[in-house]
């Protein structure tokens, strides 16, 4: 799926089911919360932290990553940003800036 299509899909969902967008501040706080949930899952499943015994909540990393993507699309829609255009612009910048840097990084060898 193209990012433009994703942004349109999120917008249509908001209009059809969400009544309206939460304000930008609320969405930013929700984004922070969702990133924290991703961090918790990764710390417990891939890091050194153990899972809590009484943890009944199902931990689905894909679902939490999707929550972040949804909120990012909301924020982009609210601020008039074309994520696809911005992403390719950023990728080009990183290609120029980081090409040799990573090849010469001894930590990655």
N, CA and C atoms as an extended XYZ file, in Angstrom:
327
Properties=species:S:1:pos:R:3:atomname:S:1:resname:S:1:resid:I:1 pbc="F F F"
N         0.843       -1.178        0.000 N   UNK     1
C         0.000        0.000        0.000 CA  UNK     1
C         0.889        1.242        0.000 C   UNK     1
N         0.536        2.188       -0.802 N   UNK     2
C         1.250        3.454       -0.824 CA  UNK     2
C         0.854        4.279        0.398 C   UNK     2
N         1.765        5.143        0.837 N   UNK     3
C         1.477        5.965        2.010 CA  UNK     3
C         0.307        6.915        1.777 C   UNK     3
N         0.162        7.410        0.545 N   UNK     4
C        -0.991        8.277        0.234 CA  UNK     4
C        -2.290        7.511        0.452 C   UNK     4
N        -2.293        6.260        0.042 N   UNK     5
C        -3.492        5.427        0.231 CA  UNK     5
C        -3.739        5.178        1.713 C   UNK     5
N        -2.674        4.962        2.464 N   UNK     6
C        -2.797        4.763        3.904 CA  UNK     6
C        -3.396        6.010        4.562 C   UNK     6
N        -2.883        7.173        4.197 N   UNK     7
C        -3.395        8.414        4.771 CA  UNK     7
C        -4.880        8.601        4.439 C   UNK     7
N        -5.260        8.268        3.226 N   UNK     8
C        -6.671        8.400        2.822 CA  UNK     8
C        -7.530        7.383        3.579 C   UNK     8
N        -7.049        6.168        3.737 N   UNK     9
C        -7.776        5.133        4.472 CA  UNK     9
C        -8.007        5.560        5.922 C   UNK     9
N        -6.968        6.103        6.550 N   UNK    10
C        -7.093        6.590        7.931 CA  UNK    10
C        -8.092        7.747        7.991 C   UNK    10
N        -7.993        8.663        7.051 N   UNK    11
C        -8.925        9.798        7.043 CA  UNK    11
C       -10.368        9.306        6.916 C   UNK    11
N       -10.604        8.383        5.995 N   UNK    12
C       -11.954        7.858        5.808 CA  UNK    12
C       -12.451        7.148        7.070 C   UNK    12
N       -11.561        6.432        7.750 N   UNK    13
C       -11.956        5.770        8.993 CA  UNK    13
C       -12.361        6.811       10.040 C   UNK    13
N       -11.573        7.878       10.150 N   UNK    14
C       -11.878        8.944       11.111 CA  UNK    14
C       -13.261        9.535       10.816 C   UNK    14
N       -13.528        9.831        9.561 N   UNK    15
C       -14.802       10.429        9.171 CA  UNK    15
C       -15.962        9.459        9.432 C   UNK    15
N       -15.769        8.186        9.112 N   UNK    16
C       -16.845        7.203        9.229 CA  UNK    16
C       -17.056        6.680       10.647 C   UNK    16
N       -15.989        6.581       11.430 N   UNK    17
C       -16.086        5.929       12.735 CA  UNK    17
C       -15.615        6.781       13.911 C   UNK    17
N       -14.741        7.699       13.655 N   UNK    18
C       -14.126        8.433       14.748 CA  UNK    18
C       -14.730        9.798       15.015 C   UNK    18
N       -15.700       10.182       14.246 N   UNK    19
C       -16.392       11.474       14.331 CA  UNK    19
C       -15.480       12.612       13.871 C   UNK    19
N       -14.324       12.746       14.502 N   UNK    20
C       -13.359       13.781       14.104 CA  UNK    20
C       -11.991       13.349       14.607 C   UNK    20
N       -10.961       14.027       14.135 N   UNK    21
C        -9.617       13.786       14.647 CA  UNK    21
C        -9.522       14.291       16.083 C   UNK    21
N        -8.772       13.589       16.920 N   UNK    22
C        -8.375       14.176       18.198 CA  UNK    22
C        -7.467       15.348       17.861 C   UNK    22
N        -7.340       16.315       18.762 N   UNK    23
C        -6.451       17.430       18.460 CA  UNK    23
C        -5.002       16.931       18.384 C   UNK    23
N        -4.169       17.742       17.802 N   UNK    24
C        -2.781       17.358       17.546 CA  UNK    24
C        -2.043       17.022       18.840 C   UNK    24
N        -2.277       17.780       19.877 N   UNK    25
C        -1.620       17.508       21.157 CA  UNK    25
C        -2.020       16.130       21.683 C   UNK    25
N        -3.312       15.820       21.651 N   UNK    26
C        -3.785       14.517       22.112 CA  UNK    26
C        -3.169       13.396       21.280 C   UNK    26
N        -3.143       13.557       19.966 N   UNK    27
C        -2.542       12.521       19.114 CA  UNK    27
C        -1.056       12.354       19.389 C   UNK    27
N        -0.373       13.419       19.695 N   UNK    28
C         1.055       13.319       20.013 CA  UNK    28
C         1.268       12.551       21.310 C   UNK    28
N         0.430       12.805       22.286 N   UNK    29
C         0.509       12.073       23.557 CA  UNK    29
C         0.171       10.600       23.337 C   UNK    29
N        -0.851       10.327       22.532 N   UNK    30
C        -1.201        8.935       22.226 CA  UNK    30
C        -0.068        8.226       21.495 C   UNK    30
N         0.616        8.950       20.613 N   UNK    31
C         1.775        8.381       19.911 CA  UNK    31
C         2.854        7.979       20.907 C   UNK    31
N         3.126        8.833       21.867 N   UNK    32
C         4.117        8.515       22.907 CA  UNK    32
C         3.710        7.274       23.692 C   UNK    32
N         2.430        7.181       24.011 N   UNK    33
C         1.923        6.022       24.741 CA  UNK    33
C         2.115        4.733       23.942 C   UNK    33
N         1.797        4.771       22.661 N   UNK    34
C         1.927        3.584       21.818 CA  UNK    34
C         3.394        3.182       21.632 C   UNK    34
N         4.281        4.154       21.489 N   UNK    35
C         5.706        3.849       21.388 CA  UNK    35
C         6.183        3.189       22.676 C   UNK    35
N         5.660        3.629       23.822 N   UNK    36
C         5.980        2.987       25.095 CA  UNK    36
C         5.530        1.540       25.127 C   UNK    36
N         4.366        1.246       24.550 N   UNK    37
C         3.883       -0.135       24.500 CA  UNK    37
C         4.785       -0.998       23.622 C   UNK    37
N         5.253       -0.437       22.520 N   UNK    38
C         6.202       -1.158       21.665 CA  UNK    38
C         7.483       -1.442       22.442 C   UNK    38
N         7.961       -0.443       23.151 N   UNK    39
C         9.193       -0.605       23.939 CA  UNK    39
C         9.043       -1.698       24.981 C   UNK    39
N         7.894       -1.743       25.639 N   UNK    40
C         7.653       -2.769       26.653 CA  UNK    40
C         7.691       -4.164       26.037 C   UNK    40
N         7.030       -4.348       24.923 N   UNK    41
C         7.004       -5.649       24.257 CA  UNK    41
C         8.403       -6.071       23.837 C   UNK    41
N         9.152       -5.152       23.255 N   UNK    42
C        10.510       -5.479       22.803 CA  UNK    42
C        11.410       -5.784       23.990 C   UNK    42
N        11.291       -5.017       25.068 N   UNK    43
C        12.121       -5.256       26.257 CA  UNK    43
C        11.864       -6.643       26.841 C   UNK    43
N        10.614       -7.083       26.814 N   UNK    44
C        10.255       -8.363       27.421 CA  UNK    44
C        10.484       -9.545       26.481 C   UNK    44
N        10.348       -9.339       25.188 N   UNK    45
C        10.484      -10.449       24.251 CA  UNK    45
C        11.864      -10.556       23.607 C   UNK    45
N        12.575       -9.442       23.493 N   UNK    46
C        13.869       -9.451       22.833 CA  UNK    46
C        14.989       -8.952       23.742 C   UNK    46
N        14.619       -8.301       24.817 N   UNK    47
C        15.609       -7.756       25.741 CA  UNK    47
C        15.729       -8.615       26.983 C   UNK    47
N        16.243       -8.028       28.018 N   UNK    48
C        16.549       -8.758       29.242 CA  UNK    48
C        15.421       -8.733       30.267 C   UNK    48
N        14.410       -7.927       30.059 N   UNK    49
C        13.329       -7.837       31.040 CA  UNK    49
C        12.412       -9.052       30.928 C   UNK    49
N        12.028       -9.601       32.069 N   UNK    50
C        11.120      -10.747       32.070 CA  UNK    50
C         9.675      -10.265       32.076 C   UNK    50
N         8.792      -11.140       31.602 N   UNK    51
C         7.368      -10.823       31.603 CA  UNK    51
C         6.828      -10.959       33.024 C   UNK    51
N         5.828      -10.157       33.343 N   UNK    52
C         5.186      -10.234       34.651 CA  UNK    52
C         4.285      -11.470       34.688 C   UNK    52
N         4.227      -12.129       35.853 N   UNK    53
C         3.421      -13.336       36.004 CA  UNK    53
C         1.949      -13.100       35.709 C   UNK    53
N         1.414      -12.042       36.257 N   UNK    54
C        -0.022      -11.779       36.166 CA  UNK    54
C        -0.414      -10.967       34.935 C   UNK    54
N         0.474      -10.827       33.994 N   UNK    55
C         0.198      -10.039       32.794 CA  UNK    55
C        -0.766      -10.819       31.893 C   UNK    55
N        -2.025      -10.372       31.870 N   UNK    56
C        -3.044      -11.047       31.073 CA  UNK    56
C        -3.187      -10.421       29.691 C   UNK    56
N        -2.658       -9.240       29.527 N   UNK    57
C        -2.798       -8.544       28.258 CA  UNK    57
C        -1.974       -9.243       27.175 C   UNK    57
N        -2.611       -9.520       26.073 N   UNK    58
C        -1.918      -10.117       24.938 CA  UNK    58
C        -0.990       -9.060       24.339 C   UNK    58
N         0.232       -9.440       24.127 N   UNK    59
C         1.203       -8.490       23.585 CA  UNK    59
C         1.456       -8.807       22.116 C   UNK    59
N         0.959       -7.970       21.248 N   UNK    60
C         1.072       -8.162       19.810 CA  UNK    60
C         1.866       -6.983       19.239 C   UNK    60
N         3.131       -7.224       18.926 N   UNK    61
C         4.007       -6.163       18.431 CA  UNK    61
C         3.463       -5.562       17.139 C   UNK    61
N         2.961       -6.392       16.249 N   UNK    62
C         2.401       -5.888       14.988 CA  UNK    62
C         1.232       -4.947       15.206 C   UNK    62
N         0.394       -5.282       16.181 N   UNK    63
C        -0.756       -4.426       16.489 CA  UNK    63
C        -0.290       -3.071       17.026 C   UNK    63
N         0.710       -3.097       17.886 N   UNK    64
C         1.213       -1.843       18.456 CA  UNK    64
C         1.924       -0.998       17.400 C   UNK    64
N         2.682       -1.629       16.520 N   UNK    65
C         3.315       -0.893       15.420 CA  UNK    65
C         2.249       -0.266       14.522 C   UNK    65
N         1.160       -0.987       14.316 N   UNK    66
C         0.053       -0.459       13.507 CA  UNK    66
C        -0.613        0.722       14.184 C   UNK    66
N        -0.729        0.676       15.510 N   UNK    67
C        -1.266        1.824       16.242 CA  UNK    67
C        -0.416        3.063       15.991 C   UNK    67
N         0.900        2.898       16.030 N   UNK    68
C         1.815        4.024       15.783 CA  UNK    68
C         1.642        4.548       14.360 C   UNK    68
N         1.557        3.631       13.406 N   UNK    69
C         1.381        4.035       12.010 CA  UNK    69
C         0.077        4.804       11.824 C   UNK    69
N        -0.988        4.347       12.476 N   UNK    70
C        -2.289        5.012       12.389 CA  UNK    70
C        -2.192        6.443       12.920 C   UNK    70
N        -1.568        6.602       14.076 N   UNK    71
C        -1.466        7.939       14.675 CA  UNK    71
C        -0.560        8.837       13.847 C   UNK    71
N         0.506        8.293       13.303 N   UNK    72
C         1.373        9.086       12.429 CA  UNK    72
C         0.592        9.571       11.207 C   UNK    72
N        -0.228        8.695       10.638 N   UNK    73
C        -1.060        9.105        9.501 CA  UNK    73
C        -2.040       10.200        9.923 C   UNK    73
N        -2.609       10.075       11.113 N   UNK    74
C        -3.501       11.130       11.618 CA  UNK    74
C        -2.775       12.466       11.710 C   UNK    74
N        -1.603       12.452       12.324 N   UNK    75
C        -0.841       13.694       12.484 CA  UNK    75
C        -0.457       14.291       11.128 C   UNK    75
N        -0.078       13.450       10.188 N   UNK    76
C         0.258       13.941        8.849 CA  UNK    76
C        -0.972       14.560        8.188 C   UNK    76
N        -2.099       13.885        8.294 N   UNK    77
C        -3.334       14.425        7.712 CA  UNK    77
C        -3.704       15.761        8.349 C   UNK    77
N        -3.564       15.842        9.652 N   UNK    78
C        -3.948       17.062       10.368 CA  UNK    78
C        -3.055       18.245       10.036 C   UNK    78
N        -1.814       17.958        9.673 N   UNK    79
C        -0.864       19.047        9.416 CA  UNK    79
C        -0.578       19.234        7.924 C   UNK    79
N        -1.312       18.503        7.082 N   UNK    80
C        -1.172       18.679        5.633 CA  UNK    80
C         0.112       18.117        5.061 C   UNK    80
N         0.675       17.113        5.694 N   UNK    81
C         1.925       16.527        5.221 CA  UNK    81
C         1.641       15.313        4.359 C   UNK    81
N         2.283       15.268        3.200 N   UNK    82
C         2.243       14.106        2.323 CA  UNK    82
C         3.375       13.194        2.780 C   UNK    82
N         3.030       12.148        3.542 N   UNK    83
C         4.055       11.264        4.117 CA  UNK    83
C         4.915       10.603        3.053 C   UNK    83
N         4.307       10.225        1.951 N   UNK    84
C         5.058        9.555        0.893 CA  UNK    84
C         6.143       10.479        0.333 C   UNK    84
N         5.769       11.696        0.028 N   UNK    85
C         6.722       12.685       -0.492 CA  UNK    85
C         7.809       12.962        0.557 C   UNK    85
N         7.403       13.154        1.793 N   UNK    86
C         8.368       13.441        2.863 CA  UNK    86
C         9.297       12.265        3.112 C   UNK    86
N         8.761       11.047        3.041 N   UNK    87
C         9.582        9.862        3.280 CA  UNK    87
C        10.663        9.718        2.210 C   UNK    87
N        10.282        9.858        0.945 N   UNK    88
C        11.274        9.729       -0.133 CA  UNK    88
C        12.315       10.842       -0.072 C   UNK    88
N        11.899       12.030        0.309 N   UNK    89
C        12.842       13.147        0.477 CA  UNK    89
C        13.844       12.815        1.583 C   UNK    89
N        13.355       12.280        2.698 N   UNK    90
C        14.225       11.917        3.823 CA  UNK    90
C        15.156       10.764        3.449 C   UNK    90
N        14.620        9.777        2.720 N   UNK    91
C        15.435        8.636        2.302 CA  UNK    91
C        16.593        9.083        1.413 C   UNK    91
N        16.333        9.994        0.501 N   UNK    92
C        17.382       10.527       -0.380 CA  UNK    92
C        18.445       11.243        0.450 C   UNK    92
N        18.016       12.032        1.402 N   UNK    93
C        18.951       12.746        2.278 CA  UNK    93
C        19.834       11.757        3.044 C   UNK    93
N        19.222       10.685        3.559 N   UNK    94
C        19.974        9.680        4.308 CA  UNK    94
C        20.946        8.915        3.404 C   UNK    94
N        20.554        8.664        2.157 N   UNK    95
C        21.445        7.979        1.212 CA  UNK    95
C        22.730        8.776        0.999 C   UNK    95
N        22.577       10.062        0.847 N   UNK    96
C        23.740       10.931        0.619 CA  UNK    96
C        24.565       11.058        1.893 C   UNK    96
N        23.917       11.310        3.007 N   UNK    97
C        24.594       11.552        4.276 CA  UNK    97
C        25.254       10.303        4.852 C   UNK    97
N        24.586        9.172        4.745 N   UNK    98
C        25.009        7.992        5.493 CA  UNK    98
C        25.683        6.897        4.677 C   UNK    98
N        25.785        7.057        3.370 N   UNK    99
C        26.298        5.970        2.542 CA  UNK    99
C        27.656        5.457        3.022 C   UNK    99
N        28.640        6.311        3.073 N   UNK   100
C        29.987        5.877        3.475 CA  UNK   100
C        30.116        5.668        4.974 C   UNK   100
N        29.343        6.382        5.724 N   UNK   101
C        29.439        6.299        7.180 CA  UNK   101
C        29.230        4.871        7.666 C   UNK   101
N        28.248        4.175        7.150 N   UNK   102
C        27.948        2.827        7.625 CA  UNK   102
C        28.944        1.789        7.095 C   UNK   102
N        29.426        1.993        5.869 N   UNK   103
C        30.430        1.084        5.330 CA  UNK   103
C        31.722        1.143        6.120 C   UNK   103
N        32.037        2.288        6.674 N   UNK   104
C        33.274        2.470        7.420 CA  UNK   104
C        33.118        2.262        8.918 C   UNK   104
N        31.949        1.866        9.355 N   UNK   105
C        31.701        1.670       10.786 CA  UNK   105
C        32.182        0.289       11.198 C   UNK   105
N        33.238        0.238       11.979 N   UNK   106
C        33.822       -1.033       12.419 CA  UNK   106
C        32.869       -1.821       13.318 C   UNK   106
N        31.954       -1.137       13.976 N   UNK   107
C        30.990       -1.806       14.850 CA  UNK   107
C        30.012       -2.680       14.069 C   UNK   107
N        29.852       -2.404       12.792 N   UNK   108
C        28.905       -3.153       11.964 CA  UNK   108
C        29.561       -4.309       11.216 C   UNK   108
N        30.848       -4.466       11.365 N   UNK   109
C        31.567       -5.527       10.639 CA  UNK   109
C        31.522       -6.829       11.376 C   UNK   109
